[in-house]
């Protein structure tokens, strides 16, 4: 008989790397900062300036960037199906590994993360595994992306963050197959054993559940309500977790020692959702590679196969818009991964009216907003390096281009 089938969509881990820098303390220097309406500090320039390097060739999608000690970077392109070693200064790249299921191979490389000892963690969605790469960029041990029974609870270790000790941080998948909980958990997952600790809870986006077929041939589809209120979170190198609360837009930090620090609420004007905002959201799904699909197939004998993929779609704007339910207003911020720099500052991408420039608010470890930066057009921060910020921009065909900026002082 045909197997029951579940397909879930998660936000792209606008997936997501992280790394070093010095935290910037608030300054009283009027030339360096100005005060915004709710008391936060905004740098006088308010931008990242101009790129120090722009890579000339395109990528299908970029979720994270892993800066190496020599200033070159690793980039996994899930839509292009390749892992690249990129030299932005020289404007060159070379592919590492090939497509397949064996050693030195992958089927859909989705993201790269820093590990201890100058090693790298490669997320191989197509083969459902994580691959440890050594400092020489050789392929080493692997560990699974999932374990458990979807009927009672499935552990999925697709990283939304990796700390300096190599622990993976992922999100819970709910209580069971086809469930619709209103909150999720931030999980610290030990690679290999997939042993988990729950670090924090966060609000999930609204979702719609659709069931079709009979009891022995059932399909359960869970679809997220776009732009509905959802908390966002990210991970600092020391293992602290930052959660941005969508209800009143404030930030909470959960320390590695179990302490929690909450910052003040940030005032914002909700953005109404009209056709331009809906079209912009649909376009952004293509630009960022879309969500991750998780397919779980089970037979009558109890065997289970879990597979992962990113991408898909191909619908027209109007068909995409009409197939979703939509709220009246946008949340204050994007619900994708919060990127955290090496100084443990959280960079949160704001929701703006359609067509406006990208804005990132920056929060320190007290939860206070200390800066705000505008980036022209549609741009996304995908990682940090040694005094550097890596940004993705897009062309009219939704192809991704990588830029590097100096970290503002």
N, C-alpha and C positions, 0 to 999 in steps of 0.2 A: 504493500500500500504506500501511497505517497506520504512523505513525512510532513508533520506540522512545520511551519516556517515562520520565523520571526525576523523582521527587519527593522532596525532602529537607526535613528539619525542622531548623531552627536554634533555639537559645534566643532568646527575645525580647530584643533589645538594649535588655531591661529598659532597651532601647535608650537605645541609648542615647546630655545636654549637660554642660558643665562650666564653671566660672569663679570669680572672684577672691576672695582672702582671705589672711590672714597665717597662716603656720604657727605652731602652738602648741608651744613648747618644753616638755619635761617640767618639772614644778614640784615643789619640795620642800615646798610649803605644805600642811600636813596638812589645813587646812580646805578647800582646793581639790580635793585628790585623796586617794584611799585606795588602798592596795595590794591587788591581787587575789592569788590563790593562786600564780600563776606569775610574780609580780614586776611585772606590768603596772600601769598607773595607770588608775583608774576615777574619774571625777568623782563628787564626793560626792552630787550630785543624781542623776546617771545617766540623765537624760531630756533631751529637747529643750524641755521646758516646754510651754506652751500656744501654739497657733498665733497669729501676729500677723494673719493673714487667712485666711479660708476661702471659696472661691468657691461660691456657692449652687447653681449649675447643674451637671449631670452631663456626663461625657464617656464615650464607648464604651470607649476605652483611651488611656492616656498613656504614652509611652515616654521622652520627654525634654521639658524645658522650656528655653526660651531667654529669659533676662531681658534686656530692652532698657535703654537708658540712663536712661529716665524711670521705671523700676521696673515698667512693664507687662511682660507676657510673651507669647511666641508658643507656642501649643500645637497640635500636629498630632494629629488624632484619626483613626486609620486605619479604625476600625469605624464611626465617624460620617461618614467621608468628607469631612472639612472641616479647613481650617487656620483657627485663631482667633487674634485679637488680644485678649488678656484683661487687664482692669483689675481686680485683686483688691480694691483699695480701694473702687472704685465698685460692684463686683459686676456688671460688665457685660462683654460680649464681642461682637465683630463678626467676621463671616467675611471672610477674604481670599481672592480668587479663586473659581473655580467648578469643577465637575467637567467633565472633558473631556480632549482630547488636544492642544489648541492652546495659544497664548500665554495667560498668566494662568490656566492650567487645570492640573488634576491629576486622577488617577484614584483613588489611595489614598495620601494624605499620611501618612507614617509617623513622621517624626521631624524635629526642627529642631536645628541646631547653629550655634554662633557662628563667624563667619569674620572675617578682618581687615577693618578699615575699617568697622566697625559693620554689616557685611553678615551674611547668614544663609544657611545651606545647608538646603534643604528636600529630604528624601528622598521621591520620588514613586514608590512601589512599583508602582502600577498601570501607569505608563508606562515603568517600567524606567529611570529617570533621576534625576539630582540637579539641582536648580534653584538657582542663585545669586540671592538676593534682595538688593536694595540697601538702604541705610539708610532709604529712603522706603517700604520694603516692596513695591516694584515687582519684577516678575519679570524676570530677566535670562538670562544664558547657561545652557545645560544641558550635562550630560555623562552618559555611560551608566553604568549600575550594573554592567555586566559586559562582558567581552571574552574571547576565546580559544575553544578547542575543548574541550568537556567530555570528549572521548575521551582527551585528553592532558593536560588541565589548564585549568580555568576560573578566571579572575580575577573575583571578585564583590566589588564595592566598597561593600557595604552597611555604613555606618559603625557601629563600636562605640566610636568616639572620633574627635575632630577636634582637632588642636592649634592653637596660636595663629597658626601660619603657614598654616593652611588645609589641611594634609595630612590625608587620611582614613586611619583605621586599621581594618582589617578582618581577617577570619580566612580562612585557606586553605580550599579546598574539597576537598582530597585530590588524589591523583595522577591520577585519571581517573574516568570515569563509572561509578558503582556501586561504587567502591572503599571499603574499610573500614580506613583507617589508624588507628593508635592514638594518633597525636599530630597536632597541627595547628600552624600557624605564625601569628604575629601579623605582619601585613603593613602597611607604610606605603605608601599608594597616592597617587600624584600625580593629582589630579583632571584630567580631560580626556584625558591620554595614557594613564592607568591604568598608568604605569610603577611598578614595585614594588620595595621593599627588605624583606628579612626581618629582623625585630627580635628575636623570641624564639620559642621553641617552648613548647607547652603540651599537657598530657594531655587527650585527648578522652574524652567519655563512651562507655560501651559501646554498641554498636549491633547491630541485627539486619538482615540483608539478605535480601530475598525476591524471587525472579525468577519471572515467569509469562509465558505466551505462547510463540510460536515465534520463530525467528531473525529473521524479517521483521516481526514484530509483537510486540515484547517490552516488558514492563513491569518495571522494577526499582524496588523500594520499599525505602528505608532508614529504619528506625525506631530512635529513640534509646531506650535502657533508662532509664526515669525514675529519678532519684536515685542513679544510679551515679556513681562517683568521677570528677570532672572538675575540672581547674584553671579558675580564673577570671582575667580580666585587664581592665585599664582603662588610660586614657591621661590624663596630666597636661597642662596647657596648654603646657609647654615641650617636649612631644614625648617625654618619658620614659614608659616603659610599666611598669606594675606587674603582676606575676603572682602569684597566690596558689596555692600548691601544696597539692593535696588530700591527698597521702600522709601528711604529718606536720603540716599546717597551718602553713606559714611563708610569708613574703612575700619576693619578689625584685623589685628595681627595676633596670630596664635604662635607663641614661641615654642621652640623645641623642648623647653622645660615645662610646657603645659600652661603657661601663663597667657592671659588674653589682654590686649590693650585696644581700646576703642577710641577713635578720633571723633571730632565734631561733625555734624551733618553739613554738607555743602549745598548751598542754595542753587537751584537751577530752574529754568523755565521749560516745562515739558514741551516736546516737539509733536505737533499734530501729525498724524499719518494720513497722507493723501496719496494719489496715484504716483507722484514723483518719488516719494519715500518707498513705496512698494516696489517700483521699478528699480530703484537703487539697491534695495536689499536683494532682489533676484539677481541683478548684475554682480553683486558682491559674492554670491555663491559660486559663480563661474570663475571669478578672479582668484578666489582663495582656494579653489579645488573642491568646494562643496563639503558636505559632512562625511563622516565615516559611517559606512554601512556595515552592520554586524548581522550576519546571516547564521541562524542556528537550525540545523536539520537533525531530526531525531527519527529513528525507525521504531517499529513495534518491538523489536528486540532490545531496545534501550540504548543502542549505539548513538553517539552524538558527534556531530561535526560542526565546528565553529569556524567561520571564515570572515575575513575583513577586507574592505576595499574603500577607496576614496574616489570620488568622481561620479560620472553619470549625468543624467539630465538630458539636455538637448531639446527641451521644450521652448516654445516661444514665450516672450514676456507675459502676454495676456493669458495664456494657458496656465503658466506658473502662478500668476496673481490670483486667478479665479479658483484655483484648487485649494487655497489656504483660507483659514479664518484669520482676521486681522484685528488687533486692538485699536483703540482710538488714538493713543499717544505712544511715543517711543519711551523706553526706559531711559534713565540718565546716561547709561554707558553701554558699550558693547559687552556681550556676555561671554566672549571668547577669553582665552588665557590672558591673565594679567602678566606682563613681562616685568621682571624684577632685575635691577642692575646689581653689580657687585657691592655697592654700598647699601644694599637692602632698601632701595627706594622703589616703590611700585608705580608703574606707568600705566594709566588707565585711559583707554580710548573712549572719548565722549561720543554720544549720539548727537548729531547736528542735523539741521534741515537739509534736505536733498540739495546737492550741488555746492555746499559750503566746504571750505578747507577742513582737513583733518585736525583734530585737537586732542592732545594728550595732557591729562592732569597728572602731576607727580606728587606722591605722598611719602612722608618719611615714616620711621618706625614708631612714632607717637600717634600715627594716624592723621596727622595734619597735612593739608595740601600746601606744598612749599613752592610749586612752580606749575606753569601751564605753557605748553608749546604748540604752536600752529605749524602744520606741514602743508604745503600747497597741494591741492587736489586730493585724490584718494591714495593715501599712503598708509603702510602698516609697519610698525616696529616688530622685527622678528628675532632680535637678540642683541647682546652686548659683548664687547671684548675688552681689551686693555685700553681704556680711554676712548672706546669707539661705540657707535650706535649703528646697527644694521637695519636698513629700511627697504621695504619692497614697494615699488611703484608699478603701474600697469599701462599697457597701451590700449588702443581701440579694439584689439582682438583678444583682450583679457590675458595676454601674455605677461609674465612677471619679469621685472628687472630689479637687480640688486644694487643698492647704493650704500656707501659707508660715510658716516659723519663723525666728527669729533664730538665727544661728550661735552656738553656745555658746562662751564664752570659756574 
